[in-house]
């Protein structure tokens, strides 16, 4: 009876630990909003911060009546801002990135992928046409190093250790019962 309780508790603990780290890995997303001539442009990046490497990028456009702007022909260029000291950055890696945006699932939503090649301060320049008028919105994005997510890795390591310990206890108890 005691062995079954330990097994069930261990399995439940492993599942909770694994699922909780997955939930913690997801964020609501970082939103940066800007108004340009009556149009509200919102840049959305998943997670709380942008990281080096590929990041999903969403631009939402709404007019002054808060209605989605459709067929806006959105163009985005992300470039790293220079701090004056060019020796600290590899200029080949930090070249401007042109992002192709496609229509999203909702009206007024445009999605794409941006690849930040280096950590630092980036400017995401967005241009779009509304009523045949070209408009621009620039968003400041701070990019951090996209190293491993230790919280998620630690959660999986903890779950694995828990499974191994449970198996060892179970095996030990089976040997004791046979003796």
C-alpha positions in Angstrom: 0.0 0.0 0.0 2.8 2.4 0.9 4.7 1.6 -2.3 1.7 2.5 -4.4 1.2 5.8 -2.6 4.9 6.7 -3.1 4.6 5.8 -6.8 1.5 7.9 -7.4 2.9 10.8 -5.4 6.1 10.7 -7.4 4.4 10.5 -10.8 2.0 13.4 -9.9 5.0 15.4 -8.6 6.9 14.8 -11.8 4.0 15.8 -14.0 3.3 19.0 -11.9 7.0 19.9 -12.0 7.3 19.4 -15.7 4.1 21.2 -16.6 4.8 24.1 -14.3 8.1 24.9 -16.0 6.5 24.8 -19.4 3.9 27.3 -18.2 6.5 29.5 -16.7 8.4 29.5 -20.0 5.5 31.2 -21.8 4.9 34.8 -21.3 2.1 37.1 -22.2 4.4 39.0 -24.6 6.0 42.4 -24.7 3.8 45.1 -26.3 5.1 48.5 -27.5 2.4 50.9 -28.7 2.8 54.0 -30.8 0.3 56.5 -32.3 1.1 57.8 -35.8 -1.3 60.3 -37.4 -4.4 58.7 -35.9 -3.2 55.1 -36.4 -2.3 53.0 -33.4 0.6 50.6 -34.2 1.5 47.9 -31.6 4.6 45.8 -31.8 4.3 42.5 -29.9 7.2 40.2 -29.1 6.6 36.9 -27.3 8.0 36.8 -23.8 9.0 39.7 -21.6 12.2 40.4 -23.5 13.5 39.9 -27.0 16.4 37.5 -27.3 19.2 36.9 -29.8 18.2 34.5 -32.5 14.7 34.2 -34.0 11.8 35.9 -32.4 8.2 36.0 -33.6 7.0 39.5 -34.3 3.4 40.8 -34.6 2.3 44.3 -35.7 -1.2 45.3 -35.0 -2.7 48.4 -36.7 -5.9 50.2 -35.6 -7.4 53.4 -37.0 -8.6 56.4 -34.9 -12.0 54.6 -34.4 -10.2 51.5 -33.0 -11.1 49.5 -36.1 -8.4 47.1 -37.5 -6.5 48.4 -40.5 -6.5 45.7 -43.2 -4.4 45.6 -46.4 -1.8 48.0 -45.0 1.2 46.6 -46.9 3.5 46.5 -43.8 7.3 46.6 -44.1 9.6 46.1 -41.2 13.4 46.6 -40.9 15.2 45.9 -37.7 18.7 47.4 -37.2 21.0 47.6 -34.3 21.7 51.1 -33.0 25.3 52.0 -32.8 26.7 53.3 -29.6 29.6 55.1 -31.3 32.1 52.3 -30.4 32.2 50.1 -33.5 34.9 47.9 -32.1 32.5 46.3 -29.6 30.2 44.9 -32.3 30.8 42.8 -35.3 29.4 44.9 -38.0 28.9 41.9 -40.3 26.6 40.3 -37.8 24.6 43.4 -36.9 23.4 44.3 -40.4 19.8 45.4 -40.8 17.3 42.7 -41.0 14.3 43.0 -43.4 11.3 41.1 -42.1 8.5 39.8 -44.4 5.2 40.2 -42.6 2.1 38.2 -43.6 -1.5 38.7 -42.5 -2.2 37.2 -39.1 -5.3 35.4 -37.9 -7.1 38.6 -36.9 -7.9 41.7 -39.0 -5.2 44.4 -38.6 -2.6 41.8 -37.5 0.6 41.2 -39.4 3.1 38.5 -38.3 6.7 37.5 -39.2 10.0 36.4 -37.7 12.9 38.6 -36.9 16.4 37.4 -36.3 18.4 39.5 -33.8 22.0 38.7 -34.5 23.5 40.5 -31.4 22.4 41.7 -28.0 21.9 45.4 -27.5 19.6 48.2 -28.5 17.7 47.6 -31.8 15.3 49.9 -33.7 12.4 48.2 -35.4 11.3 50.5 -38.2 7.8 49.8 -39.4 6.3 51.4 -42.5 2.7 50.9 -43.6 0.3 52.6 -46.0 -3.1 53.7 -44.8 -5.5 55.3 -47.3 -2.6 55.6 -49.8 -0.6 57.5 -47.2 2.8 56.1 -46.1 3.3 56.2 -42.3 6.2 55.1 -40.2 6.5 53.9 -36.6 9.8 53.2 -34.9 10.0 50.9 -31.9 12.9 50.6 -29.5 13.7 47.0 -28.5 16.4 45.9 -26.1 17.7 42.4 -27.0 19.3 40.2 -24.4 21.5 37.1 -25.0 19.3 34.1 -26.0 21.2 31.5 -23.9 19.5 28.5 -22.4 16.5 28.9 -20.2 17.8 27.5 -17.0 14.3 27.5 -15.4 13.0 25.1 -17.9 16.1 22.9 -18.0 16.1 22.8 -14.2 12.5 21.7 -14.1 13.1 18.9 -16.6 16.3 17.8 -14.6 14.3 17.8 -11.4 11.5 15.7 -12.9 14.0 13.2 -14.3 15.8 13.0 -10.9 12.4 12.4 -9.2 11.6 9.6 -11.7 15.0 7.9 -11.1 14.7 8.1 -7.3 11.1 6.7 -7.5 12.4 3.8 -9.7 15.3 3.1 -7.3 12.9 3.0 -4.3 10.5 0.8 -6.1 13.2 -1.6 -7.1 14.6 -1.7 -3.6 11.2 -2.4 -2.1 10.6 -5.3 -4.6 13.9 -6.9 -3.6 13.0 -6.6 0.1 9.6 -8.2 -0.5 11.2 -11.2 -2.4 13.8 -11.8 0.4 
